[in-house]
Amino acid sequence: MASKSNDKLHIQKARVLRLLRRDNALTQEDLARELNISRETVVAVENCHSGAISAIPADIMSEWWKRCRDSASDDSRSEFSKLIVNLYPD
């Protein structure tokens, strides 16, 4: 069983990406298909599994955002913006 990350940034990333997907009423399978990744990867990222959450490339996060931004709630948009600032502070 994969271990969960305790890193605050990883936890924030997992939470925000899950919120975005849910705001769009997408299943993990649907999103995985659109991003050309496995459903297991989406599950691992959303559950903050150490290897998956630390290894998710910026281009996949960008595509995740592009796919989900139109239906994202104001709160999810705000949380995503905070995440980006935390990931890339300078």
SULDATA-V922768 format. One record per residue. RES is the residue in one letter. SS is DSSP state (helix for helix, strand for strand, loop for the rest). D_FIRST is the distance of its C-alpha to the first C-alpha in whole Angstrom. Layout:
res=RES ss=SS d_first=D_FIRST
res=RES ss=SS d_first=D_FIRST
This chain:
res=M ss=loop d_first=0
res=A ss=loop d_first=4
res=S ss=loop d_first=6
res=K ss=strand d_first=9
res=S ss=loop d_first=13
res=N ss=loop d_first=16
res=D ss=loop d_first=18
res=K ss=helix d_first=21
res=L ss=helix d_first=22
res=H ss=helix d_first=18
res=I ss=helix d_first=18
res=Q ss=helix d_first=21
res=K ss=helix d_first=21
res=A ss=helix d_first=18
res=R ss=helix d_first=20
res=V ss=helix d_first=23
res=L ss=helix d_first=22
res=R ss=helix d_first=20
res=L ss=helix d_first=24
res=L ss=helix d_first=26
res=R ss=helix d_first=24
res=R ss=helix d_first=25
res=D ss=helix d_first=28
res=N ss=loop d_first=29
res=A ss=loop d_first=28
res=L ss=loop d_first=25
res=T ss=loop d_first=23
res=Q ss=helix d_first=19
res=E ss=helix d_first=21
res=D ss=helix d_first=24
res=L ss=helix d_first=23
res=A ss=helix d_first=21
res=R ss=helix d_first=24
res=E ss=helix d_first=26
res=L ss=helix d_first=24
res=N ss=loop d_first=24
res=I ss=loop d_first=20
res=S ss=loop d_first=17
res=R ss=helix d_first=16
res=E ss=helix d_first=13
res=T ss=helix d_first=14
res=V ss=helix d_first=16
res=V ss=helix d_first=13
res=A ss=helix d_first=11
res=V ss=helix d_first=14
res=E ss=helix d_first=15
res=N ss=loop d_first=12
res=C ss=loop d_first=13
res=H ss=strand d_first=9
res=S ss=helix d_first=11
res=G ss=helix d_first=12
res=A ss=helix d_first=13
res=I ss=helix d_first=15
res=S ss=helix d_first=17
res=A ss=helix d_first=17
res=I ss=loop d_first=19
res=P ss=loop d_first=22
res=A ss=helix d_first=25
res=D ss=helix d_first=27
res=I ss=helix d_first=24
res=M ss=helix d_first=24
res=S ss=helix d_first=28
res=E ss=helix d_first=28
res=W ss=helix d_first=25
res=W ss=helix d_first=28
res=K ss=helix d_first=31
res=R ss=helix d_first=30
res=C ss=helix d_first=29
res=R ss=helix d_first=32
res=D ss=helix d_first=35
res=S ss=helix d_first=33
res=A ss=loop d_first=31
res=S ss=loop d_first=33
res=D ss=helix d_first=35
res=D ss=helix d_first=32
res=S ss=helix d_first=29
res=R ss=helix d_first=32
res=S ss=helix d_first=33
res=E ss=helix d_first=29
res=F ss=helix d_first=28
res=S ss=helix d_first=31
res=K ss=helix d_first=30
res=L ss=helix d_first=27
res=I ss=helix d_first=29
res=V ss=helix d_first=31
res=N ss=helix d_first=29
res=L ss=helix d_first=27
res=Y ss=loop d_first=30
res=P ss=loop d_first=33
res=D ss=loop d_first=36
